[in-house]
Amino acid sequence: MVLFVINCRNLSCFAPPKVLNDPRPPTEGYAARGVLMQEMVRVLLIEDDPVFVRYVQEMFQELPQNHFSLQHADRLSKGLDQIKGKTFDVVLLDLMLPDSERLETVRRVVRHAPQVPIVILTTLRDEQTGVTAVQIGAQDFLVKAEVNSELLSRAIRYAMERKQIEEAVKQANRNLNLMNSITRHDILNQLTIILGYLPLAREMATDGKQKDYLEKIEKAADAIHHQIDFTRDYQSIGAHTPQWQNIRETIRNAVRNQDLGKVSLHIDLKDREVYADPMLEKVFYNLLDNALRHGEHVTAIHVSCREDGDGLHLVWEDNGIGVPAEEKSRIFRRGVGKNQGLGLFLIRSILDITNITIQETGEPGKGARFEMQVPRGYFRIGAGQSN
């Protein structure tokens, strides 16, 4: 196994703190999950501070059973070269290196070794940086001045365990997605045959009742086709890691191929990015589709945002007929509304991935108003600046 450690500079002290309370001993549970203590764990430490490198070596030596094989690189480029030629079980990664800084360091390691767990060791006491680092691929985030041998050993083992579970889930999802794709393909082939024969059957129909029955069959077949398309979209939710996305650009991409007709779309947004499922574009596509299909007399759509203590409020509103008061709490449920009621259900499912909520707050008769609340930590100023 291999571990990557990335350097944290300006470490003021290495005094080990009291070990954090944990209901499990550091070794408990690993044998059951396949991470055996007697296996040699191959660790890559990427660190340019020789003092901290020695400290890591000493921490491993302090362990009653040292099952760690440590290799060291003092530059990220050298660490990445080692990854190409050798197999590592874990990477200890610092965020501040001579040839790479902060979150870009994590991204580069993830790109080069997506299946290797990463434990970040840093002098930075920035909780948001730690959260973002985990979001983009790291398994844990430790502050150097708070690390001791037992805490580091536990963090490595837990990171390896979490990565194993993550990879197993990904493989299970790949298998399910393959099965779903094959099933969809076969069903759509049969639907194509049904829809192809229906016009011929209508021509041969001799009375009105037969034509009515055939029309109902066609509507049912169209509904099945629509639901099969929905399963393809729904299957993609959560299939890929959430990412930072510019809201304004995402909306523009969503509406690019839509025929707005005489409807004006005004995007009044600050330069904000949200951390969301890659299918975020589908959210705005469906909101627009919902307005054009069901707003009846929509002539204008306005998108805006505001910030307060709760987070970022993103508002999509139109001047159509709105949503009846008795329907507001139900429209995001599957099967509620027109056209099988799947569009708004899909929207909420996509947003739920990163804890973004949505509700309809418009006034009936004066237009629909969908308000999405993005919690703090899940939005930021554009170009990577923190909110």
SELO-553202 format. One record per residue (C-alpha): residue in one letter; x, z, y. Coordinates in steps of 0.02 Angstrom, whole numbers, plus 50000, padded with zeros to 5 digits. Each point is the difference from the previous one (the first is absolute). Layout:
N
r aa A, east X, up Z, north Y
...
***
This chain:
387
r aa M, east 50000, up 50000, north 50000
r aa V, east 50059, up 49971, north 50178
r aa L, east 49974, up 50097, north 50161
r aa F, east 50033, up 49935, north 50175
r aa V, east 50045, up 50124, north 50135
r aa I, east 50003, up 49943, north 50180
r aa N, east 50099, up 50093, north 50131
r aa C, east 49936, up 50120, north 50131
r aa R, east 50120, up 50031, north 50142
r aa N, east 50026, up 50149, north 50115
r aa L, east 49946, up 50124, north 49867
r aa S, east 50013, up 50170, north 50083
r aa C, east 49999, up 50105, north 49842
r aa F, east 49978, up 49988, north 49813
r aa A, east 49945, up 50179, north 49969
r aa P, east 49874, up 49992, north 49858
r aa P, east 49830, up 50075, north 50043
r aa K, east 49885, up 50097, north 49887
r aa V, east 49935, up 49883, north 49866
r aa L, east 49825, up 49937, north 50036
r aa N, east 49865, up 50076, north 49892
r aa D, east 49956, up 49882, north 49859
r aa P, east 49891, up 50044, north 49851
r aa R, east 50109, up 49898, north 49881
r aa P, east 50182, up 50026, north 49955
r aa P, east 50109, up 49853, north 50053
r aa T, east 50005, up 49932, north 49821
r aa E, east 49820, up 50030, north 49947
r aa G, east 49898, up 49847, north 49959
r aa Y, east 50139, up 49871, north 49996
r aa A, east 50020, up 49988, north 49813
r aa A, east 49814, up 49968, north 49982
r aa R, east 50010, up 49860, north 50126
r aa G, east 50158, up 49920, north 49934
r aa V, east 50127, up 50068, north 50126
r aa L, east 50109, up 50105, north 49885
r aa M, east 50118, up 50130, north 50071
r aa Q, east 50138, up 49957, north 49876
r aa E, east 50006, up 49820, north 50062
r aa M, east 50135, up 49962, north 50126
r aa V, east 49919, up 49958, north 50167
r aa R, east 50096, up 49865, north 50092
r aa V, east 49997, up 50040, north 50185
r aa L, east 50060, up 49892, north 50143
r aa L, east 50037, up 50096, north 50159
r aa I, east 50010, up 49892, north 50156
r aa E, east 50081, up 50114, north 50129
r aa D, east 50136, up 49979, north 50130
r aa D, east 50030, up 50185, north 50032
r aa P, east 50138, up 50059, north 49881
r aa V, east 49951, up 50183, north 50030
r aa F, east 49824, up 49971, north 49938
r aa V, east 50063, up 49895, north 49854
r aa R, east 50104, up 50149, north 49943
r aa Y, east 49850, up 50114, north 50024
r aa V, east 49893, up 49890, north 49886
r aa Q, east 50137, up 50001, north 49868
r aa E, east 50008, up 50190, north 50011
r aa M, east 49811, up 50015, north 49984
r aa F, east 50000, up 49901, north 49839
r aa Q, east 50145, up 50106, north 49933
r aa E, east 49901, up 50159, north 50035
r aa L, east 49862, up 49949, north 49879
r aa P, east 50002, up 50090, north 49830
r aa Q, east 49984, up 49830, north 49917
r aa N, east 50070, up 49859, north 50103
r aa H, east 49921, up 49840, north 49938
r aa F, east 50041, up 49900, north 50156
r aa S, east 50128, up 49861, north 50012
r aa L, east 50036, up 49975, north 50185
r aa Q, east 50069, up 49844, north 50082
r aa H, east 50026, up 49982, north 50186
r aa A, east 49997, up 49865, north 50134
r aa D, east 50038, up 50034, north 50183
r aa R, east 49908, up 49847, north 50065
r aa L, east 49829, up 49929, north 49958
r aa S, east 50078, up 49830, north 49966
r aa K, east 50118, up 50077, north 49872
r aa G, east 49856, up 50094, north 49921
r aa L, east 49898, up 49841, north 49983
r aa D, east 50150, up 49914, north 49920
r aa Q, east 50009, up 50139, north 49871
r aa I, east 49815, up 49983, north 49964
r aa K, east 50025, up 49816, north 49960
r aa G, east 50134, up 50036, north 49870
r aa K, east 49942, up 50164, north 49923
r aa T, east 49843, up 50089, north 49943
r aa F, east 49950, up 50157, north 50094
r aa D, east 49859, up 50122, north 49968
r aa V, east 49979, up 50066, north 50176
r aa V, east 50063, up 49971, north 50176
r aa L, east 50038, up 50139, north 50123
r aa L, east 49983, up 49915, north 50167
r aa D, east 50044, up 50055, north 50176
r aa L, east 49914, up 49920, north 50147
r aa M, east 50153, up 49989, north 50115
r aa L, east 50144, up 49894, north 49938
r aa P, east 50133, up 49899, north 50091
r aa D, east 49919, up 49836, north 49948
r aa S, east 49816, up 50050, north 49996
r aa E, east 49884, up 50124, north 50086
r aa R, east 49837, up 50089, north 49968
r aa L, east 49857, up 49915, north 49908
r aa E, east 50088, up 49831, north 49988
r aa T, east 50121, up 50087, north 49881
r aa V, east 49856, up 50044, north 49884
r aa R, east 49926, up 49826, north 50010
r aa R, east 50165, up 49918, north 49952
r aa V, east 50022, up 50111, north 49847
r aa V, east 49820, up 49971, north 49946
r aa R, east 50025, up 49812, north 50015
r aa H, east 50158, up 50003, north 49895
r aa A, east 49943, up 50129, north 49871
r aa P, east 49810, up 50013, north 50001
r aa Q, east 49995, up 50092, north 49832
r aa V, east 50127, up 50135, north 50043
r aa P, east 49932, up 50165, north 50071
r aa I, east 50068, up 50049, north 50170
r aa V, east 50027, up 50177, north 50065
r aa I, east 50042, up 50006, north 50184
r aa L, east 50125, up 50130, north 50063
r aa T, east 50009, up 50009, north 50188
r aa T, east 50034, up 50111, north 50149
r aa L, east 49841, up 49936, north 50083
r aa R, east 49860, up 50129, north 50010
r aa D, east 49869, up 49869, north 50039
r aa E, east 49846, up 50020, north 49891
r aa Q, east 49930, up 49831, north 50051
r aa T, east 50160, up 49912, north 49949
r aa G, east 49990, up 50086, north 49832
r aa V, east 49819, up 49948, north 49975
r aa T, east 50039, up 49820, north 50048
r aa A, east 50152, up 49996, north 49886
r aa V, east 49892, up 50051, north 49852
r aa Q, east 49868, up 49873, north 50050
r aa I, east 50127, up 49858, north 49994
r aa G, east 50074, up 50046, north 49832
r aa A, east 50098, up 50164, north 49995
r aa Q, east 49946, up 50137, north 49879
r aa D, east 50058, up 50153, north 50099
r aa F, east 50073, up 50054, north 50167
r aa L, east 50118, up 50150, north 50013
r aa V, east 50087, up 50075, north 50151
r aa K, east 50185, up 50025, north 49960
r aa A, east 50015, up 50173, north 50076
r aa E, east 49860, up 50061, north 49885
r aa V, east 50066, up 49928, north 49836
r aa N, east 50076, up 50103, north 49860
r aa S, east 50046, up 49952, north 49821
r aa E, east 49836, up 50052, north 49921
r aa L, east 49893, up 49916, north 50133
r aa L, east 50102, up 49839, north 49989
r aa S, east 49992, up 49998, north 49810
r aa R, east 49812, up 50026, north 50004
r aa A, east 49974, up 49866, north 50133
r aa I, east 50099, up 49874, north 49896
r aa R, east 49905, up 50037, north 49841
r aa Y, east 49830, up 49996, north 50086
r aa A, east 50045, up 49837, north 50089
r aa M, east 50046, up 49920, north 49834
r aa E, east 49840, up 50063, north 49921
r aa R, east 49892, up 49936, north 50142
r aa K, east 50085, up 49831, north 49994
r aa Q, east 49969, up 49986, north 49813
r aa I, east 49816, up 50038, north 50026
r aa E, east 49990, up 49878, north 50145
r aa E, east 50077, up 49860, north 49896
r aa A, east 49885, up 50038, north 49854
r aa V, east 49847, up 49990, north 50113
r aa K, east 50062, up 49836, north 50073
r aa Q, east 50021, up 49926, north 49827
r aa A, east 49826, up 50059, north 49948
r aa N, east 49929, up 49920, north 50157
r aa R, east 50091, up 49838, north 49964
r aa N, east 49924, up 49996, north 49827
r aa L, east 49825, up 50036, north 50065
r aa N, east 50018, up 49871, north 50138
r aa L, east 50054, up 49868, north 49874
r aa M, east 49849, up 50038, north 49890
r aa N, east 49884, up 49995, north 50151
r aa S, east 50071, up 49835, north 50059
r aa I, east 49977, up 49919, north 49830
r aa T, east 49821, up 50067, north 49988
r aa R, east 49957, up 49939, north 50175
r aa H, east 50070, up 49829, north 49962
r aa D, east 49898, up 49983, north 49842
r aa I, east 49838, up 50060, north 50083
r aa L, east 50024, up 49882, north 50147
r aa N, east 50026, up 49855, north 49880
r aa Q, east 49833, up 50037, north 49918
r aa L, east 49915, up 50020, north 50170
r aa T, east 50067, up 49831, north 50052
r aa I, east 49914, up 49923, north 49848
r aa I, east 49836, up 50088, north 50041
r aa L, east 50003, up 49948, north 50183
r aa G, east 50047, up 49822, north 49949
r aa Y, east 49850, up 49981, north 49885
r aa L, east 49873, up 50079, north 50119
r aa P, east 49979, up 49844, north 50113
r aa L, east 49968, up 49895, north 49844
r aa A, east 49873, up 50127, north 49938
r aa R, east 49910, up 49997, north 50168
r aa E, east 49986, up 49812, north 49991
r aa M, east 49920, up 50014, north 49829
r aa A, east 49881, up 50140, north 50051
r aa T, east 49819, up 49942, north 49990
r aa D, east 49910, up 50137, north 50095
r aa G, east 50023, up 50126, north 50140
r aa K, east 50020, up 50151, north 49885
r aa Q, east 50147, up 49922, north 49911
r aa K, east 50084, up 49963, north 50166
r aa D, east 49970, up 50180, north 50057
r aa Y, east 50080, up 50066, north 49842
r aa L, east 50149, up 49886, north 50022
r aa E, east 50019, up 50055, north 50181
r aa K, east 50004, up 50182, north 49944
r aa I, east 50130, up 49958, north 49868
r aa E, east 50107, up 49917, north 50133
r aa K, east 49987, up 50151, north 50116
r aa A, east 50048, up 50115, north 49857
r aa A, east 50149, up 49890, north 49957
r aa D, east 50055, up 49998, north 50183
r aa A, east 49987, up 50191, north 50004
r aa I, east 50108, up 50014, north 49844
r aa H, east 50127, up 49882, north 50080
r aa H, east 50004, up 50109, north 50156
r aa Q, east 50022, up 50159, north 49898
r aa I, east 50142, up 49923, north 49901
r aa D, east 50087, up 49955, north 50164
r aa F, east 49974, up 50181, north 50055
r aa T, east 50085, up 50067, north 49844
r aa R, east 50153, up 49894, north 50041
r aa D, east 50011, up 50078, north 50173
r aa Y, east 49962, up 50175, north 49939
r aa Q, east 50133, up 49987, north 49865
r aa S, east 50131, up 49970, north 50134
r aa I, east 49963, up 50163, north 50092
r aa G, east 50141, up 50123, north 49973
r aa A, east 50097, up 49876, north 49893
r aa H, east 50142, up 49997, north 50127
r aa T, east 50083, up 50133, north 50105
r aa P, east 49918, up 50029, north 50171
r aa Q, east 50099, up 49932, north 50146
r aa W, east 50009, up 50007, north 50189
r aa Q, east 49894, up 49861, north 50076
r aa N, east 49973, up 49948, north 50180
r aa I, east 49813, up 50016, north 50031
r aa R, east 49987, up 49860, north 50127
r aa E, east 50095, up 49875, north 49892
r aa T, east 49902, up 50050, north 49845
r aa I, east 49834, up 49966, north 50089
r aa R, east 50062, up 49833, north 50063
r aa N, east 50051, up 49949, north 49825
r aa A, east 49831, up 50057, north 49931
r aa V, east 49897, up 49894, north 50120
r aa R, east 50116, up 49849, north 50009
r aa N, east 49900, up 49892, north 49879
r aa Q, east 49828, up 50068, north 50043
r aa D, east 49876, up 49892, north 50095
r aa L, east 49947, up 50112, north 50145
r aa G, east 49885, up 49870, north 50076
r aa K, east 49943, up 50067, north 50169
r aa V, east 50054, up 50179, north 49962
r aa S, east 50139, up 50066, north 50111
r aa L, east 50127, up 50121, north 49925
r aa H, east 50092, up 50116, north 50120
r aa I, east 50144, up 50101, north 49928
r aa D, east 50041, up 50141, north 50121
r aa L, east 50135, up 50093, north 49905
r aa K, east 50161, up 50088, north 50042
r aa D, east 50152, up 49951, north 49898
r aa R, east 49960, up 50111, north 49850
r aa E, east 50044, up 49993, north 49816
r aa V, east 49906, up 50088, north 49861
r aa Y, east 50061, up 50048, north 49828
r aa A, east 49873, up 49920, north 49884
r aa D, east 49973, up 49903, north 49840
r aa P, east 50063, up 49820, north 50010
r aa M, east 49817, up 49946, north 49989
r aa L, east 49966, up 50066, north 50176
r aa E, east 49974, up 49821, north 50059
r aa K, east 49849, up 49992, north 49883
r aa V, east 49922, up 50146, north 50096
r aa F, east 49992, up 49901, north 50161
r aa Y, east 49951, up 49840, north 49911
r aa N, east 49850, up 50089, north 49924
r aa L, east 49953, up 50084, north 50164
r aa L, east 49997, up 49831, north 50084
r aa D, east 49905, up 49922, north 49856
r aa N, east 49874, up 50143, north 50007
r aa A, east 49970, up 49972, north 50186
r aa L, east 49980, up 49811, north 49983
r aa R, east 49885, up 50012, north 49849
r aa H, east 49891, up 50148, north 50043
r aa G, east 50013, up 50029, north 50187
r aa E, east 49871, up 49861, north 50028
r aa H, east 50035, up 49971, north 50185
r aa V, east 50180, up 50057, north 50019
r aa T, east 50090, up 49916, north 50146
r aa A, east 50143, up 50122, north 50029
r aa I, east 50114, up 50110, north 49895
r aa H, east 50115, up 50129, north 50079
r aa V, east 50144, up 50092, north 49915
r aa S, east 50081, up 50150, north 50084
r aa C, east 50091, up 50161, north 49962
r aa R, east 50029, up 50172, north 50074
r aa E, east 50104, up 50152, north 49953
r aa D, east 49955, up 50184, north 49998
r aa G, east 50050, up 50158, north 49908
r aa D, east 49922, up 49938, north 49839
r aa G, east 50097, up 49837, north 49994
r aa L, east 49966, up 49818, north 50043
r aa H, east 49820, up 49938, north 50017
r aa L, east 49984, up 49813, north 49968
r aa V, east 49832, up 49927, north 50052
r aa W, east 49921, up 49834, north 49949
r aa E, east 49834, up 49967, north 50088
r aa D, east 49881, up 49855, north 50031
r aa N, east 49841, up 49967, north 50099
r aa G, east 49888, up 49951, north 49853
r aa I, east 49849, up 50088, north 49927
r aa G, east 50099, up 50150, north 49942
r aa V, east 49969, up 50110, north 49848
r aa P, east 49836, up 50096, north 49976
r aa A, east 50024, up 50188, north 50018
r aa E, east 49939, up 50034, north 49823
r aa E, east 50131, up 49880, north 49929
r aa K, east 50156, up 50066, north 50089
r aa S, east 50048, up 50125, north 49866
r aa R, east 49969, up 49877, north 49857
r aa I, east 50075, up 49834, north 50052
r aa F, east 50172, up 50036, north 49927
r aa R, east 49932, up 50032, north 49826
r aa R, east 50015, up 49864, north 49869
r aa G, east 49840, up 49899, north 49980
r aa V, east 49923, up 50054, north 50166
r aa G, east 49959, up 49866, north 50128
r aa K, east 49987, up 49813, north 49995
r aa N, east 50104, up 49882, north 49892
r aa Q, east 50029, up 50129, north 49860
r aa G, east 50064, up 50129, north 50126
r aa L, east 50183, up 49979, north 49950
r aa G, east 50088, up 49958, north 50163
r aa L, east 49987, up 50170, north 50085
r aa F, east 50032, up 50089, north 49836
r aa L, east 50162, up 49902, north 49984
r aa I, east 50048, up 50044, north 50180
r aa R, east 49982, up 50186, north 49970
r aa S, east 50095, up 49990, north 49835
r aa I, east 50148, up 49912, north 50084
r aa L, east 50007, up 50127, north 50142
r aa D, east 49984, up 50148, north 49882
r aa I, east 50170, up 49959, north 49925
r aa T, east 50088, up 50076, north 50152
r aa N, east 49866, up 50125, north 50054
r aa I, east 49923, up 49890, north 50136
r aa T, east 49815, up 50035, north 50020
r aa I, east 49864, up 49884, north 50065
r aa Q, east 49824, up 50029, north 50063
r aa E, east 49867, up 49900, north 50091
r aa T, east 49958, up 50078, north 50169
r aa G, east 49908, up 49860, north 50092
r aa E, east 49828, up 50009, north 50079
r aa P, east 49865, up 49909, north 49900
r aa G, east 49941, up 49845, north 50091
r aa K, east 50154, up 49994, north 50112
r aa G, east 50138, up 49959, north 49877
r aa A, east 50104, up 50064, north 49856
r aa R, east 50148, up 50114, north 50035
r aa F, east 50125, up 50039, north 49863
r aa E, east 50121, up 50139, north 50042
r aa M, east 50156, up 50025, north 49893
r aa Q, east 50098, up 50161, north 50017
r aa V, east 50184, up 49991, north 49956
r aa P, east 50077, up 50174, north 49974
r aa R, east 50161, up 50051, north 50084
r aa G, east 50152, up 49943, north 49903
r aa Y, east 49913, up 49839, north 49950
r aa F, east 50017, up 49908, north 50165
r aa R, east 50141, up 49969, north 50121
r aa I, east 50051, up 49899, north 50151
r aa G, east 50053, up 49824, north 49953
r aa A, east 50178, up 49954, north 49953
r aa G, east 50024, up 50156, north 49897
r aa Q, east 49988, up 50134, north 50135
r aa S, east 49914, up 50162, north 49954
r aa N, east 49832, up 50044, north 50075
***
